Amino acid sequence: MIPCGDKMLSLVIPVYKNEASLDRLLKALTELKRNLCVGFEVVWVIDGSPDRSLEILRQRLGGMHFPSRIVVLSRNFGAFNAIAAGLRQGSGDYFAVMAADVQEPPELVIEFARTLHDNEADIVFGTRERRSDPWLSDVASRLFWTIYRKFVVRDMPRGGVDIFGCTRTIRDHVVSFPESNTNIIALLFWLGFRRRFITYERAARREGESAWTVMKKVRYAVDSIFSFTDLPIQVLLSAGVVGITVASIFGAVLLVARLLRQIPVPGYTAIVLSVVFFGGLTSLGLGIVGQYLWLTLQNARRRPNYVIAETEEVPGSRR
């Protein structure tokens, strides 16, 4: 238990298709409140959830021993935008984010609060030491984070980051960024400041199915790569240089062979292969440049990353 004081922790929890895990989550938060000796509030962000999550929270939160703020978004804007909305709505001196499926141990929030309260760090990351996921998902995740650490954010832990805590100063910086299709975790690493990493074992999912689909993972990867590195442009440039070099050498060889009358009939295969190769390279280049142009357009429009439909304060029980 950390020393008592007049500080407040705002815990942000995005909610999307989590009705099956809410009872277990509320019990965990009640226990968390008992062991957390600072002010405590929970900011629930309903990210366009199509199930009964909002209804259940409205029914149960009044009986909890902690205050809550329910933030309802007008539709599903994605996990990172939901987190940003929750961070902006929180009123604490410290902030923490956790998922509603309770796969990350709630005790991590206590350690986050202690670390921030003792001024040991400005940002605290929970890093997965082990994970209880299907082997195929585990292999794919390890491969992704290996590539991500190599080419995008070199300081990223091997198992990635899903849960974090930070001071109000860091929160203010994060919510001030206007960019679209971004990645809050990568932004936290980009900011710098003092960091601390706390390892944990990610539990297996008990209820329902993950809303983190393959397409969302692909979108996450694309947004992360294109928003924080020029690697695709560099790869395209390198491929273009290699392609031009190979084509020049190949062309010189064919020209010499032609002058020496060693090619009686022009090679159909070589022409087709060249057209296919450079046609594919051109299409790839247009796609990469188009992705950067799309991100530029999204940011130039300055549309909000989320729209709040309503907010509701729930004081909680004082018993």
N, C-alpha and C positions, 0 to 999 in steps of 0.2 A: 504494500500500500504506500502511495506517495504522500508527502506531507500535505496537510490541508491548507487551503489558501483561498484567495478570492478569484482564482483563475477559472476559466470555463473551457471545456472541450466540446467541440461540435463534431459529432460523428455523422458522416454523410453515407447514406445507403441507397443506391439506385435500385429500383424495383421494376422488374419486367418478367412476367410469368413466374412469380415466386409464391403464389398462394399456398402451395403445399408445404413450404419450409418456414412460413411466417410464425407459426406457433413455437417451433423450436428456437427460432431466432429471438423472439420476444423473451423466452425463458433465459436465453443466454445473456441478453441485454440486462435483464433484471439482476442476474448474478454479477454481471460486469459493474453495474451501478453500486452494488454493495462493496466492491473492492477498489473502486475508483474514487479517491478522496479529493476530487476537484469538482467544480460545477460540471454538469453533464446534460447535453441535449442531443436529440437525434433529429437529423434532417432527412426525411423520407422523400425521395424523388420518384414519382410515378411516371416512368418513361413510356407513356402510351401503352401501358400493360393491358391486354385484352381480357384478362381473367378477373377474379374477384379480389385481387390484392388490395385495391383502394377501399373496397367495402369492408374487408376484414380489418384493415388498419383503423378505419373510423370506428369500428365496433370495439376494438380491444385497447386502443391507446389510452383512452380515458382512465382505465384501471391500472396503468403502469405507474411506477414510482419515479418516472423521469419525464420532463417536458419534451414534446415533439413538435416539429413543424412539417406539415405535409405539403409538398410542392408538386402540383399536377401539371405536367407538360401537355401541350395541345395534341401531340402525337409522339411517335417513337423517333427520337433524334439520335439515338446511339448512346452507349455507355459513357464515353468520354464527355459528351455534351451534357449528359445527365449529372455527371460528377461536377462539372463546371457550374451548373445551375445550383447544385447543393452547396458547393463551396461559397458561392456568392451570397446565398441565403443564410448561411450560418453566422452566428454572432459571437463565436468563441474566440479565446486567445490562442487556442490550439485547435487543429483540425485533423481528423483522421477519416479514412475512407475504407469501407469494407463491403464485400458482396453480401447479398441477401440469402445466398444458398448455404451459408455457414460452412463452407469448405475450408475457409481460413479460420484458425482458432481465435475467438474473441479476446482471449488473453493477450494477444498481440497489441490490442488497443491500450491495455494497461501499461505495457512496456513502452509503447509510443509516448503515452502521456508522461510517464516518469522521465524518459529521456529528454523530452522537450521542456518539461518543468524544471529539470536540473540543468538546463542550458548546455547539454552535451552535444547537441546538434540542432540544425535548423530544419532538416528533412530526415525522416526515418523511413527506410524501405523495409518491407517484409519480403525476404527472398526464400524461394522454395528450395528446401534441402532435398526433399523427396516428394513425389506426388503419386496418388493412388488412382491413376488414370489408365484406361486401356492401353495395351502396349503400342498399338499403331499410333494413337494420339500422342503418347509419350515420345515415341521416336520422331514424329513430325514436329512436335514442339521443340525438342532438343536441336533438331536440324535448323529450324527457323531461328532460334535464339543464337545458335552458333554463327550463322550468317549475319544476323543483326548486330552481334557484338563485333564481328570482324569488319563490317563495312559501314555501319550506321552510328551506333552509340557504343564506343569501346568500353565504357565504364559499366555497361549493363551487366548485372549478374547472370550467371550461366543459365539459371532457371527462369529468368525474367522477373517481372514485378507486377503484382495485381493489387497490393494493399500498401498504403503509405500514410504517414502522418507528417504534419508540417506546422510551422508557426504562422501567425496571422500575417507577418510580413511576406512570407513566401506565398500564402494564399492571395494576397493583394497583387503580387506580381503575376501569378498564373491567370487570374480572372481578368487582368488588364490586357492580355494579348487578344487582338481581334481576329486572328487568322482562322480560316475555316479548315475542316477536315484535318485537324491536327491530332497530336497524341500527347496527352497530359503527362504521362510518365517520361517521355522523351524531353518534354519541356522542362521538367524538374531537373533532369540531368544537364540540360543546356544551361539552366540558370546558374549552376555551380553551388555556392554556399557550403556549409558544413553538413556532411552526410554521415549517417550511420546505417548499417545493415544488420537486420535481425533475422536469423534463419528460423524456419518452421517447416513442418510436414503438412502438406495439403491433404485433407481428408477426402475420401470418396464421396460422391454425390449420393444422398439418401433418397431425396424426393424429386420426382419429375425428370425432365430432360433439360440439358443445357440449351440456353438460347444463343449460345456462342457457336453459331453454325460455321460450316466450312467457308461459305461465301463471306461471312463477317470476318473470319480470320484472314481471308485473302484481302479484303478491303482494308483491314487493319495493317497488313503488311505493306500494301501499296501506299496508303496514306503516310505511314511511318517513313518509308524509304524516300518517297518523293518530297516530303516536307522537311527532311532533315539531312539530306545528302544529295550531291549531284552525281552520285555513282552511275545511274542509268545513262546520263549524258556522257560521262567518261568512258563507259563501256561501249556506247555507240560510236564515239569518236575513235576509240582504239580499234573497234571492228572495221570502221571505215578505212582507217590507215592500213590495217592488215589487208583488207580486201583490195584496195587500190594497189598496194605493193605486189600482191600475188597476181593481180590482173596485168600489171605492167610487165612483170617478169614473164608471165605466160604469153602476153602479146608479143614481147620481144623474141621469145623462142619461136613462136609461130611465124613471125615475120622473117626471121633468119631461115627457118626451114622452107618457107615459101620461096624466098630468093634463091635458095639452093635447089629448088625444084624437087624437094623431098615430100611435098604434099600434093599429090596429083588432083585430089578432090577435097574441097573445103570440108572441115569436120562438123557435121550436124550436132553430134553429142556435145562437143565443147561449147558450141553456141548456146544450146538449150540450157546446159548447166550454168553458164555464165549469166544468162537472163534470169533463171530461177534464183540463183544466189543473190544477185544484186537487186532483184525485185523484192525478195524477202527482206533484205537489209534495209531497203528504202521504206518498206511498210513498217518495219520495226522502228526505224527512226522517226517516222511520222507519228506513230503511236506514243513514243516517249515524249517527243516535243509537244504533242497534243495534250498529254497528261499535265505537263507543266503549264501549258497555256490555260487549261481548265482550272487548275489551282489558282492561277493568277486572276482569272475571271471571277472565281468564287470570292476571293479576297477583295477584288476591286468593287464588287457589288455591295459589300459590307452588310449583307443580310445577317440577322442575329443567328447564332448557332443553335438556339432553342427559343421556344415561345412558351411562357408560363400561362396556363389557362386559369389557375386559381391557386391560392395558398390558404392554409388552415392551421391555426395555432391550437395545440392540444396541451393544456397545462399539466396533465397527469395527476395521479392521486398523491395526496400528502400524507397518507397513512404510513 
